[in-house]
Amino acid sequence: MYRFHHSSTRRATGLNPLLLLLALAALIALAGCGTGEAPEDTSTGSEQTYERGPMALTLSTSADPITTVETLELHLEATLEDGYEVQFPAYPQAEAEPTPDEGDEANFFTLVNYEDAAPVLLDDGRVRRQRTYFLEPFLDGTYTIPALEVRYGAADQTDDTWLRTETEALEVTVASVLDPDAEPALEALAGPVTVQDPTPWAWYAFWLLLALLAAAAGYYYVFIRTAPAPPPPPPVPHYKRALDALDAIEREKLVEKGLYKEFYIRVSDVLRHYIEGQFGLPASERTTEEFLEGLQQSALLGLAEQLLLKEFLRHCDLVKFAGAEPSSEDIRHTFDTCNQFVKDTAKTELQGLAPSEEAK
Protein backbone atom coordinates (compact mmCIF):
# COMPACT_ATOMS: atom_id res chain seq x y z
CA MET A 1 0.00 0.00 0.00
CA TYR A 2 1.31 3.35 -1.00
CA ARG A 3 1.08 6.43 1.23
CA PHE A 4 0.87 9.92 -0.15
CA HIS A 5 2.14 12.83 1.97
CA HIS A 6 0.89 16.35 1.28
CA SER A 7 2.82 19.36 2.60
CA SER A 8 2.60 23.10 2.03
CA THR A 9 5.65 25.31 2.52
CA ARG A 10 4.61 28.36 0.50
CA ARG A 11 3.93 31.46 2.54
CA ALA A 12 1.03 33.77 1.65
CA THR A 13 2.50 36.88 3.23
CA GLY A 14 2.72 39.76 0.82
CA LEU A 15 0.77 38.00 -2.00
CA ASN A 16 -1.87 39.69 -4.07
CA PRO A 17 -5.39 39.24 -2.53
CA LEU A 18 -6.68 38.00 -5.90
CA LEU A 19 -4.08 35.22 -5.91
CA LEU A 20 -5.09 34.27 -2.37
CA LEU A 21 -8.74 34.00 -3.40
CA LEU A 22 -7.80 31.82 -6.40
CA ALA A 23 -5.66 29.55 -4.24
CA LEU A 24 -8.48 29.23 -1.69
CA ALA A 25 -10.98 28.32 -4.42
CA ALA A 26 -8.59 25.67 -5.76
CA LEU A 27 -8.17 24.14 -2.30
CA ILE A 28 -11.95 23.98 -1.83
CA ALA A 29 -12.34 22.28 -5.22
CA LEU A 30 -9.64 19.74 -4.38
CA ALA A 31 -11.23 19.06 -1.01
CA GLY A 32 -14.57 18.47 -2.69
CA CYS A 33 -13.04 16.06 -5.16
CA GLY A 34 -11.29 14.14 -2.40
CA THR A 35 -14.33 13.52 -0.21
CA GLY A 36 -15.00 10.16 -1.91
CA GLU A 37 -12.70 7.39 -0.85
CA ALA A 38 -11.12 5.32 -3.61
CA PRO A 39 -11.91 1.64 -3.29
CA GLU A 40 -8.98 -0.34 -2.04
CA ASP A 41 -7.72 -3.30 -4.01
CA THR A 42 -8.47 -6.25 -1.78
CA SER A 43 -7.46 -8.78 -4.42
CA THR A 44 -4.50 -10.65 -2.98
CA GLY A 45 -2.87 -13.75 -4.30
CA SER A 46 -2.24 -17.13 -2.70
CA GLU A 47 1.14 -18.23 -1.35
CA GLN A 48 2.75 -21.55 -0.42
CA THR A 49 6.14 -21.90 1.30
CA TYR A 50 8.34 -25.01 1.50
CA GLU A 51 11.61 -25.65 3.37
CA ARG A 52 13.70 -28.50 1.98
CA GLY A 53 17.28 -28.72 3.18
CA PRO A 54 19.37 -25.96 1.61
CA MET A 55 16.37 -24.56 -0.34
CA ALA A 56 13.42 -22.37 0.60
CA LEU A 57 10.69 -22.49 -2.06
CA THR A 58 7.75 -20.08 -2.41
CA LEU A 59 4.81 -20.43 -4.82
CA SER A 60 2.58 -17.35 -5.11
CA THR A 61 -0.01 -15.82 -7.42
CA SER A 62 -0.50 -12.17 -8.29
CA ALA A 63 -4.23 -12.11 -7.44
CA ASP A 64 -7.14 -14.33 -6.49
CA PRO A 65 -9.79 -14.00 -7.82
CA ILE A 66 -9.12 -12.59 -11.28
CA THR A 67 -11.40 -11.80 -14.22
CA THR A 68 -11.56 -13.46 -17.62
CA VAL A 69 -9.78 -10.49 -19.21
CA GLU A 70 -6.80 -10.54 -16.82
CA THR A 71 -3.51 -12.41 -16.92
CA LEU A 72 -2.47 -14.35 -13.84
CA GLU A 73 1.18 -14.14 -12.78
CA LEU A 74 2.43 -17.30 -11.08
CA HIS A 75 5.71 -16.75 -9.21
CA LEU A 76 8.04 -19.63 -8.32
CA GLU A 77 10.88 -18.39 -6.08
CA ALA A 78 13.78 -20.50 -4.78
CA THR A 79 16.38 -19.33 -2.25
CA LEU A 80 19.43 -21.59 -2.01
CA GLU A 81 22.77 -21.62 -0.32
CA ASP A 82 25.81 -20.67 -2.33
CA GLY A 83 27.04 -23.49 -4.58
CA TYR A 84 23.58 -24.92 -5.27
CA GLU A 85 21.62 -24.75 -8.53
CA VAL A 86 17.90 -24.99 -9.21
CA GLN A 87 15.90 -26.18 -12.22
CA PHE A 88 12.39 -24.76 -12.58
CA PRO A 89 9.78 -26.91 -14.36
CA ALA A 90 7.92 -26.16 -17.55
CA TYR A 91 4.28 -25.29 -16.95
CA PRO A 92 2.12 -28.31 -17.90
CA GLN A 93 -0.36 -27.71 -20.69
CA ALA A 94 -3.87 -29.12 -20.83
CA GLU A 95 -4.41 -31.88 -23.36
CA ALA A 96 -7.55 -30.21 -24.75
CA GLU A 97 -9.06 -26.74 -24.89
CA PRO A 98 -10.72 -25.58 -21.65
CA THR A 99 -14.45 -26.20 -21.41
CA PRO A 100 -17.10 -24.09 -19.63
CA ASP A 101 -17.24 -24.56 -15.90
CA GLU A 102 -19.68 -27.33 -15.02
CA GLY A 103 -20.34 -27.61 -11.28
CA ASP A 104 -17.10 -28.17 -9.38
CA GLU A 105 -15.18 -29.28 -12.46
CA ALA A 106 -11.89 -27.33 -12.71
CA ASN A 107 -10.48 -25.64 -15.79
CA PHE A 108 -6.82 -25.18 -16.72
CA PHE A 109 -4.92 -22.03 -17.55
CA THR A 110 -3.13 -21.48 -20.86
CA LEU A 111 0.55 -20.54 -20.65
CA VAL A 112 1.24 -17.33 -22.58
CA ASN A 113 4.90 -16.82 -21.66
CA TYR A 114 7.39 -17.11 -18.83
CA GLU A 115 10.36 -15.05 -17.63
CA ASP A 116 13.40 -15.88 -15.49
CA ALA A 117 14.60 -13.06 -13.24
CA ALA A 118 18.30 -12.40 -12.72
CA PRO A 119 19.77 -14.13 -9.62
CA VAL A 120 19.92 -11.92 -6.51
CA LEU A 121 22.61 -12.31 -3.82
CA LEU A 122 21.07 -11.84 -0.36
CA ASP A 123 22.78 -10.42 2.72
CA ASP A 124 23.09 -13.86 4.33
CA GLY A 125 25.07 -15.18 1.34
CA ARG A 126 22.22 -17.15 -0.19
CA VAL A 127 21.08 -16.68 -3.81
CA ARG A 128 17.46 -16.05 -4.81
CA ARG A 129 16.17 -17.17 -8.21
CA GLN A 130 12.66 -16.64 -9.60
CA ARG A 131 10.56 -17.70 -12.58
CA THR A 132 7.24 -16.03 -13.45
CA TYR A 133 4.59 -17.82 -15.53
CA PHE A 134 1.99 -15.68 -17.35
CA LEU A 135 -1.32 -17.58 -17.49
CA GLU A 136 -4.61 -16.72 -19.17
CA PRO A 137 -8.10 -18.18 -18.48
CA PHE A 138 -10.68 -19.11 -21.06
CA LEU A 139 -14.00 -18.82 -19.24
CA ASP A 140 -15.07 -17.99 -15.71
CA GLY A 141 -15.00 -20.69 -13.06
CA THR A 142 -12.53 -22.48 -10.80
CA TYR A 143 -9.09 -23.08 -12.30
CA THR A 144 -6.48 -25.51 -11.02
CA ILE A 145 -2.75 -24.88 -11.06
CA PRO A 146 -1.25 -28.38 -11.02
CA ALA A 147 1.57 -29.47 -8.75
CA LEU A 148 5.00 -28.29 -9.96
CA GLU A 149 8.21 -30.23 -9.36
CA VAL A 150 11.39 -28.22 -8.65
CA ARG A 151 14.80 -29.94 -8.84
CA TYR A 152 17.88 -28.64 -7.02
CA GLY A 153 21.32 -29.80 -6.02
CA ALA A 154 24.99 -28.91 -5.72
CA ALA A 155 26.62 -27.49 -8.84
CA ASP A 156 29.32 -30.22 -8.83
CA GLN A 157 26.76 -33.05 -8.69
CA THR A 158 25.15 -34.80 -11.64
CA ASP A 159 21.47 -34.23 -12.42
CA ASP A 160 20.61 -37.77 -11.35
CA THR A 161 21.56 -37.02 -7.72
CA TRP A 162 19.60 -33.75 -7.43
CA LEU A 163 16.74 -33.51 -4.93
CA ARG A 164 13.10 -32.83 -5.84
CA THR A 165 10.40 -30.75 -4.19
CA GLU A 166 6.80 -30.76 -5.41
CA THR A 167 4.31 -28.01 -4.67
CA GLU A 168 0.66 -28.62 -3.93
CA ALA A 169 -2.06 -27.99 -6.48
CA LEU A 170 -3.57 -24.54 -6.22
CA GLU A 171 -7.07 -23.32 -7.12
CA VAL A 172 -7.79 -19.84 -8.49
CA THR A 173 -11.23 -18.34 -9.04
CA VAL A 174 -11.88 -16.59 -12.38
CA ALA A 175 -14.84 -14.20 -12.45
CA SER A 176 -16.69 -12.99 -15.51
CA VAL A 177 -16.69 -9.30 -16.40
CA LEU A 178 -20.36 -9.55 -17.48
CA ASP A 179 -23.31 -9.02 -15.17
CA PRO A 180 -24.61 -12.54 -14.38
CA ASP A 181 -28.17 -11.20 -13.78
CA ALA A 182 -28.38 -9.33 -17.10
CA GLU A 183 -30.29 -11.06 -19.86
CA PRO A 184 -28.92 -10.75 -23.38
CA ALA A 185 -31.11 -8.56 -25.56
CA LEU A 186 -31.19 -8.39 -29.31
CA GLU A 187 -31.01 -5.00 -30.87
CA ALA A 188 -33.71 -4.00 -33.33
CA LEU A 189 -32.91 -4.83 -36.91
CA ALA A 190 -31.94 -1.90 -39.07
CA GLY A 191 -34.10 -0.99 -42.02
CA PRO A 192 -33.17 -1.69 -45.62
CA VAL A 193 -30.40 0.42 -47.12
CA THR A 194 -30.70 1.71 -50.65
CA VAL A 195 -27.61 0.97 -52.76
CA GLN A 196 -27.16 3.28 -55.68
CA ASP A 197 -25.98 1.72 -58.92
CA PRO A 198 -22.70 3.08 -60.24
CA THR A 199 -22.97 5.66 -62.98
CA PRO A 200 -22.29 4.47 -66.55
CA TRP A 201 -19.22 6.67 -66.98
CA ALA A 202 -17.54 4.91 -64.01
CA TRP A 203 -17.94 1.55 -65.79
CA TYR A 204 -16.60 3.02 -69.02
CA ALA A 205 -13.55 4.37 -67.17
CA PHE A 206 -12.97 0.99 -65.52
CA TRP A 207 -13.07 -0.96 -68.78
CA LEU A 208 -10.90 1.65 -70.54
CA LEU A 209 -8.27 1.38 -67.80
CA LEU A 210 -8.38 -2.41 -68.01
CA ALA A 211 -7.86 -2.25 -71.80
CA LEU A 212 -4.90 0.10 -71.44
CA LEU A 213 -3.26 -2.20 -68.89
CA ALA A 214 -3.76 -5.21 -71.20
CA ALA A 215 -2.24 -3.28 -74.14
CA ALA A 216 0.74 -2.20 -72.05
CA ALA A 217 1.33 -5.78 -70.87
CA GLY A 218 1.14 -7.10 -74.45
CA TYR A 219 3.56 -4.46 -75.72
CA TYR A 220 6.02 -5.33 -72.94
CA TYR A 221 5.95 -9.08 -73.63
CA VAL A 222 6.11 -8.75 -77.44
CA PHE A 223 8.55 -5.89 -77.99
CA ILE A 224 10.58 -5.54 -74.80
CA ARG A 225 10.81 -8.82 -72.94
CA THR A 226 11.32 -10.99 -76.05
CA ALA A 227 13.70 -8.56 -77.79
CA PRO A 228 17.11 -10.17 -78.35
CA ALA A 229 19.99 -8.91 -76.27
CA PRO A 230 22.49 -6.70 -78.12
CA PRO A 231 25.60 -8.56 -79.27
CA PRO A 232 28.72 -8.08 -77.15
CA PRO A 233 31.34 -5.67 -78.50
CA PRO A 234 34.12 -7.29 -80.54
CA PRO A 235 37.33 -8.02 -78.64
CA VAL A 236 40.17 -5.53 -78.93
CA PRO A 237 42.93 -6.94 -81.19
CA HIS A 238 46.22 -7.75 -79.50
CA TYR A 239 48.19 -5.42 -81.75
CA LYS A 240 45.80 -2.56 -80.88
CA ARG A 241 46.36 -3.11 -77.18
CA ALA A 242 50.14 -3.20 -77.69
CA LEU A 243 50.23 0.02 -79.77
CA ASP A 244 47.97 1.83 -77.29
CA ALA A 245 50.22 0.73 -74.41
CA LEU A 246 53.32 2.06 -76.23
CA ASP A 247 51.60 5.39 -76.82
CA ALA A 248 50.75 5.59 -73.11
CA ILE A 249 54.40 4.92 -72.18
CA GLU A 250 55.58 7.65 -74.53
CA ARG A 251 53.10 10.14 -73.07
CA GLU A 252 54.35 9.49 -69.53
CA LYS A 253 57.83 10.77 -70.52
CA LEU A 254 59.67 8.25 -68.37
CA VAL A 255 62.94 8.87 -70.20
CA GLU A 256 62.79 12.63 -69.62
CA LYS A 257 62.28 11.89 -65.90
CA GLY A 258 65.35 9.63 -65.82
CA LEU A 259 63.33 6.47 -65.17
CA TYR A 260 65.23 4.31 -67.64
CA LYS A 261 64.69 1.04 -65.82
CA GLU A 262 60.94 1.66 -65.54
CA PHE A 263 60.83 2.56 -69.24
CA TYR A 264 62.55 -0.70 -70.31
CA ILE A 265 60.39 -2.82 -67.98
CA ARG A 266 57.21 -1.35 -69.43
CA VAL A 267 58.30 -1.65 -73.08
CA SER A 268 59.52 -5.25 -72.71
CA ASP A 269 56.29 -6.22 -70.90
CA VAL A 270 54.24 -4.80 -73.78
CA LEU A 271 56.12 -6.95 -76.27
CA ARG A 272 55.90 -10.09 -74.10
CA HIS A 273 52.12 -9.75 -73.57
CA TYR A 274 51.61 -9.07 -77.28
CA ILE A 275 53.52 -12.23 -78.30
CA GLU A 276 51.62 -14.29 -75.71
CA GLY A 277 48.24 -13.06 -76.92
CA GLN A 278 48.98 -12.97 -80.66
CA PHE A 279 50.83 -16.26 -81.02
CA GLY A 280 49.80 -18.19 -77.90
CA LEU A 281 53.37 -18.47 -76.60
CA PRO A 282 53.87 -18.17 -72.82
CA ALA A 283 56.13 -15.14 -72.50
CA SER A 284 55.11 -12.93 -69.57
CA GLU A 285 56.17 -15.39 -66.83
CA ARG A 286 59.31 -16.82 -68.49
CA THR A 287 62.92 -15.71 -68.40
CA THR A 288 64.51 -14.40 -71.57
CA GLU A 289 66.38 -17.66 -72.19
CA GLU A 290 63.28 -19.81 -71.62
CA PHE A 291 61.23 -17.61 -73.89
CA LEU A 292 63.77 -17.61 -76.73
CA GLU A 293 64.18 -21.37 -76.49
CA GLY A 294 60.42 -21.91 -76.71
CA LEU A 295 60.18 -19.42 -79.58
CA GLN A 296 62.87 -21.31 -81.55
CA GLN A 297 61.04 -24.62 -81.06
CA SER A 298 57.64 -23.23 -82.09
CA ALA A 299 58.76 -21.99 -85.55
CA LEU A 300 55.99 -19.38 -85.53
CA LEU A 301 58.43 -16.58 -86.38
CA GLY A 302 61.17 -16.41 -88.96
CA LEU A 303 64.86 -16.40 -88.18
CA ALA A 304 65.21 -12.64 -88.69
CA GLU A 305 62.36 -11.93 -86.28
CA GLN A 306 63.82 -14.34 -83.70
CA LEU A 307 67.23 -12.61 -83.89
CA LEU A 308 65.54 -9.22 -83.55
CA LEU A 309 63.69 -10.37 -80.42
CA LYS A 310 66.85 -11.88 -78.97
CA GLU A 311 68.78 -8.63 -79.35
CA PHE A 312 65.83 -6.57 -78.05
CA LEU A 313 65.20 -8.64 -74.90
CA ARG A 314 68.88 -8.96 -73.91
CA HIS A 315 69.36 -5.24 -74.29
CA CYS A 316 66.36 -4.69 -72.01
CA ASP A 317 67.77 -7.17 -69.46
CA LEU A 318 71.05 -5.20 -69.29
CA VAL A 319 69.17 -2.07 -68.28
CA LYS A 320 66.68 -3.80 -65.96
CA PHE A 321 69.03 -6.15 -64.11
CA ALA A 322 72.64 -5.04 -64.76
CA GLY A 323 71.96 -1.34 -64.20
CA ALA A 324 73.36 -0.26 -67.59
CA GLU A 325 72.54 3.32 -68.56
CA PRO A 326 71.37 3.46 -72.19
CA SER A 327 72.00 6.31 -74.56
CA SER A 328 69.23 8.33 -76.14
CA GLU A 329 69.82 6.47 -79.43
CA ASP A 330 69.50 3.09 -77.64
CA ILE A 331 66.26 4.19 -76.02
CA ARG A 332 64.73 5.38 -79.29
CA HIS A 333 65.95 2.23 -81.10
CA THR A 334 64.38 0.01 -78.42
CA PHE A 335 61.04 1.79 -78.60
CA ASP A 336 60.97 1.80 -82.41
CA THR A 337 61.97 -1.88 -82.55
CA CYS A 338 59.02 -2.88 -80.33
CA ASN A 339 56.62 -0.68 -82.28
CA GLN A 340 57.76 -1.97 -85.67
CA PHE A 341 57.75 -5.62 -84.54
CA VAL A 342 54.09 -5.33 -83.54
CA LYS A 343 53.13 -3.76 -86.86
CA ASP A 344 55.17 -6.21 -88.95
CA THR A 345 53.70 -9.30 -87.26
CA ALA A 346 50.13 -7.99 -87.56
CA LYS A 347 50.20 -6.87 -91.22
CA THR A 348 47.18 -8.96 -92.10
CA GLU A 349 45.04 -7.21 -89.50
CA LEU A 350 46.53 -3.78 -90.22
CA GLN A 351 45.54 -3.92 -93.90
CA GLY A 352 41.97 -2.97 -93.01
CA LEU A 353 42.96 0.16 -91.03
CA ALA A 354 42.91 3.74 -92.28
CA PRO A 355 46.25 5.28 -93.32
CA SER A 356 46.31 7.46 -90.21
CA GLU A 357 45.89 4.45 -87.89
CA GLU A 358 48.52 2.41 -89.77
CA ALA A 359 51.04 5.24 -89.47
CA LYS A 360 50.44 5.28 -85.75
C-alpha positions in Angstrom: 0.0 0.0 0.0 1.3 3.4 -1.0 1.1 6.4 1.2 0.9 9.9 -0.1 2.1 12.8 2.0 0.9 16.4 1.3 2.8 19.4 2.6 2.6 23.1 2.0 5.6 25.3 2.5 4.6 28.4 0.5 3.9 31.5 2.5 1.0 33.8 1.7 2.5 36.9 3.2 2.7 39.8 0.8 0.8 38.0 -2.0 -1.9 39.7 -4.1 -5.4 39.2 -2.5 -6.7 38.0 -5.9 -4.1 35.2 -5.9 -5.1 34.3 -2.4 -8.7 34.0 -3.4 -7.8 31.8 -6.4 -5.7 29.5 -4.2 -8.5 29.2 -1.7 -11.0 28.3 -4.4 -8.6 25.7 -5.8 -8.2 24.1 -2.3 -11.9 24.0 -1.8 -12.3 22.3 -5.2 -9.6 19.7 -4.4 -11.2 19.1 -1.0 -14.6 18.5 -2.7 -13.0 16.1 -5.2 -11.3 14.1 -2.4 -14.3 13.5 -0.2 -15.0 10.2 -1.9 -12.7 7.4 -0.8 -11.1 5.3 -3.6 -11.9 1.6 -3.3 -9.0 -0.3 -2.0 -7.7 -3.3 -4.0 -8.5 -6.2 -1.8 -7.5 -8.8 -4.4 -4.5 -10.7 -3.0 -2.9 -13.7 -4.3 -2.2 -17.1 -2.7 1.1 -18.2 -1.4 2.7 -21.5 -0.4 6.1 -21.9 1.3 8.3 -25.0 1.5 11.6 -25.6 3.4 13.7 -28.5 2.0 17.3 -28.7 3.2 19.4 -26.0 1.6 16.4 -24.6 -0.3 13.4 -22.4 0.6 10.7 -22.5 -2.1 7.7 -20.1 -2.4 4.8 -20.4 -4.8 2.6 -17.4 -5.1 0.0 -15.8 -7.4 -0.5 -12.2 -8.3 -4.2 -12.1 -7.4 -7.1 -14.3 -6.5 -9.8 -14.0 -7.8 -9.1 -12.6 -11.3 -11.4 -11.8 -14.2 -11.6 -13.5 -17.6 -9.8 -10.5 -19.2 -6.8 -10.5 -16.8 -3.5 -12.4 -16.9 -2.5 -14.4 -13.8 1.2 -14.1 -12.8 2.4 -17.3 -11.1 5.7 -16.8 -9.2 8.0 -19.6 -8.3 10.9 -18.4 -6.1 13.8 -20.5 -4.8 16.4 -19.3 -2.2 19.4 -21.6 -2.0 22.8 -21.6 -0.3 25.8 -20.7 -2.3 27.0 -23.5 -4.6 23.6 -24.9 -5.3 21.6 -24.7 -8.5 17.9 -25.0 -9.2 15.9 -26.2 -12.2 12.4 -24.8 -12.6 9.8 -26.9 -14.4 7.9 -26.2 -17.6 4.3 -25.3 -16.9 2.1 -28.3 -17.9 -0.4 -27.7 -20.7 -3.9 -29.1 -20.8 -4.4 -31.9 -23.4 -7.5 -30.2 -24.8 -9.1 -26.7 -24.9 -10.7 -25.6 -21.7 -14.4 -26.2 -21.4 -17.1 -24.1 -19.6 -17.2 -24.6 -15.9 -19.7 -27.3 -15.0 -20.3 -27.6 -11.3 -17.1 -28.2 -9.4 -15.2 -29.3 -12.5 -11.9 -27.3 -12.7 -10.5 -25.6 -15.8 -6.8 -25.2 -16.7 -4.9 -22.0 -17.6 -3.1 -21.5 -20.9 0.6 -20.5 -20.6 1.2 -17.3 -22.6 4.9 -16.8 -21.7 7.4 -17.1 -18.8 10.4 -15.0 -17.6 13.4 -15.9 -15.5 14.6 -13.1 -13.2 18.3 -12.4 -12.7 19.8 -14.1 -9.6 19.9 -11.9 -6.5 22.6 -12.3 -3.8 21.1 -11.8 -0.4 22.8 -10.4 2.7 23.1 -13.9 4.3 25.1 -15.2 1.3 22.2 -17.1 -0.2 21.1 -16.7 -3.8 17.5 -16.1 -4.8 16.2 -17.2 -8.2 12.7 -16.6 -9.6 10.6 -17.7 -12.6 7.2 -16.0 -13.4 4.6 -17.8 -15.5 2.0 -15.7 -17.3 -1.3 -17.6 -17.5 -4.6 -16.7 -19.2 -8.1 -18.2 -18.5 -10.7 -19.1 -21.1 -14.0 -18.8 -19.2 -15.1 -18.0 -15.7 -15.0 -20.7 -13.1 -12.5 -22.5 -10.8 -9.1 -23.1 -12.3 -6.5 -25.5 -11.0 -2.7 -24.9 -11.1 -1.3 -28.4 -11.0 1.6 -29.5 -8.8 5.0 -28.3 -10.0 8.2 -30.2 -9.4 11.4 -28.2 -8.7 14.8 -29.9 -8.8 17.9 -28.6 -7.0 21.3 -29.8 -6.0 25.0 -28.9 -5.7 26.6 -27.5 -8.8 29.3 -30.2 -8.8 26.8 -33.1 -8.7 25.1 -34.8 -11.6 21.5 -34.2 -12.4 20.6 -37.8 -11.3 21.6 -37.0 -7.7 19.6 -33.8 -7.4 16.7 -33.5 -4.9 13.1 -32.8 -5.8 10.4 -30.7 -4.2 6.8 -30.8 -5.4 4.3 -28.0 -4.7 0.7 -28.6 -3.9 -2.1 -28.0 -6.5 -3.6 -24.5 -6.2 -7.1 -23.3 -7.1 -7.8 -19.8 -8.5 -11.2 -18.3 -9.0 -11.9 -16.6 -12.4 -14.8 -14.2 -12.5 -16.7 -13.0 -15.5 -16.7 -9.3 -16.4 -20.4 -9.5 -17.5 -23.3 -9.0 -15.2 -24.6 -12.5 -14.4 -28.2 -11.2 -13.8 -28.4 -9.3 -17.1 -30.3 -11.1 -19.9 -28.9 -10.7 -23.4 -31.1 -8.6 -25.6 -31.2 -8.4 -29.3 -31.0 -5.0 -30.9 -33.7 -4.0 -33.3 -32.9 -4.8 -36.9 -31.9 -1.9 -39.1 -34.1 -1.0 -42.0 -33.2 -1.7 -45.6 -30.4 0.4 -47.1 -30.7 1.7 -50.7 -27.6 1.0 -52.8 -27.2 3.3 -55.7 -26.0 1.7 -58.9 -22.7 3.1 -60.2 -23.0 5.7 -63.0 -22.3 4.5 -66.6 -19.2 6.7 -67.0 -17.5 4.9 -64.0 -17.9 1.6 -65.8 -16.6 3.0 -69.0 -13.5 4.4 -67.2 -13.0 1.0 -65.5 -13.1 -1.0 -68.8 -10.9 1.7 -70.5 -8.3 1.4 -67.8 -8.4 -2.4 -68.0 -7.9 -2.3 -71.8 -4.9 0.1 -71.4 -3.3 -2.2 -68.9 -3.8 -5.2 -71.2 -2.2 -3.3 -74.1 0.7 -2.2 -72.1 1.3 -5.8 -70.9 1.1 -7.1 -74.5 3.6 -4.5 -75.7 6.0 -5.3 -72.9 6.0 -9.1 -73.6 6.1 -8.7 -77.4 8.6 -5.9 -78.0 10.6 -5.5 -74.8 10.8 -8.8 -72.9 11.3 -11.0 -76.1 13.7 -8.6 -77.8 17.1 -10.2 -78.3 20.0 -8.9 -76.3 22.5 -6.7 -78.1 25.6 -8.6 -79.3 28.7 -8.1 -77.1 31.3 -5.7 -78.5 34.1 -7.3 -80.5 37.3 -8.0 -78.6 40.2 -5.5 -78.9 42.9 -6.9 -81.2 46.2 -7.7 -79.5 48.2 -5.4 -81.8 45.8 -2.6 -80.9 46.4 -3.1 -77.2 50.1 -3.2 -77.7 50.2 0.0 -79.8 48.0 1.8 -77.3 50.2 0.7 -74.4 53.3 2.1 -76.2 51.6 5.4 -76.8 50.8 5.6 -73.1 54.4 4.9 -72.2 55.6 7.6 -74.5 53.1 10.1 -73.1 54.4 9.5 -69.5 57.8 10.8 -70.5 59.7 8.3 -68.4 62.9 8.9 -70.2 62.8 12.6 -69.6 62.3 11.9 -65.9 65.4 9.6 -65.8 63.3 6.5 -65.2 65.2 4.3 -67.6 64.7 1.0 -65.8 60.9 1.7 -65.5 60.8 2.6 -69.2 62.6 -0.7 -70.3 60.4 -2.8 -68.0 57.2 -1.3 -69.4 58.3 -1.7 -73.1 59.5 -5.3 -72.7 56.3 -6.2 -70.9 54.2 -4.8 -73.8 56.1 -6.9 -76.3 55.9 -10.1 -74.1 52.1 -9.8 -73.6 51.6 -9.1 -77.3 53.5 -12.2 -78.3 51.6 -14.3 -75.7 48.2 -13.1 -76.9 49.0 -13.0 -80.7 50.8 -16.3 -81.0 49.8 -18.2 -77.9 53.4 -18.5 -76.6 53.9 -18.2 -72.8 56.1 -15.1 -72.5 55.1 -12.9 -69.6 56.2 -15.4 -66.8 59.3 -16.8 -68.5 62.9 -15.7 -68.4 64.5 -14.4 -71.6 66.4 -17.7 -72.2 63.3 -19.8 -71.6 61.2 -17.6 -73.9 63.8 -17.6 -76.7 64.2 -21.4 -76.5 60.4 -21.9 -76.7 60.2 -19.4 -79.6 62.9 -21.3 -81.6 61.0 -24.6 -81.1 57.6 -23.2 -82.1 58.8 -22.0 -85.5 56.0 -19.4 -85.5 58.4 -16.6 -86.4 61.2 -16.4 -89.0 64.9 -16.4 -88.2 65.2 -12.6 -88.7 62.4 -11.9 -86.3 63.8 -14.3 -83.7 67.2 -12.6 -83.9 65.5 -9.2 -83.5 63.7 -10.4 -80.4 66.9 -11.9 -79.0 68.8 -8.6 -79.4 65.8 -6.6 -78.1 65.2 -8.6 -74.9 68.9 -9.0 -73.9 69.4 -5.2 -74.3 66.4 -4.7 -72.0 67.8 -7.2 -69.5 71.0 -5.2 -69.3 69.2 -2.1 -68.3 66.7 -3.8 -66.0 69.0 -6.2 -64.1 72.6 -5.0 -64.8 72.0 -1.3 -64.2 73.4 -0.3 -67.6 72.5 3.3 -68.6 71.4 3.5 -72.2 72.0 6.3 -74.6 69.2 8.3 -76.1 69.8 6.5 -79.4 69.5 3.1 -77.6 66.3 4.2 -76.0 64.7 5.4 -79.3 66.0 2.2 -81.1 64.4 0.0 -78.4 61.0 1.8 -78.6 61.0 1.8 -82.4 62.0 -1.9 -82.5 59.0 -2.9 -80.3 56.6 -0.7 -82.3 57.8 -2.0 -85.7 57.8 -5.6 -84.5 54.1 -5.3 -83.5 53.1 -3.8 -86.9 55.2 -6.2 -89.0 53.7 -9.3 -87.3 50.1 -8.0 -87.6 50.2 -6.9 -91.2 47.2 -9.0 -92.1 45.0 -7.2 -89.5 46.5 -3.8 -90.2 45.5 -3.9 -93.9 42.0 -3.0 -93.0 43.0 0.2 -91.0 42.9 3.7 -92.3 46.2 5.3 -93.3 46.3 7.5 -90.2 45.9 4.4 -87.9 48.5 2.4 -89.8 51.0 5.2 -89.5 50.4 5.3 -85.8 
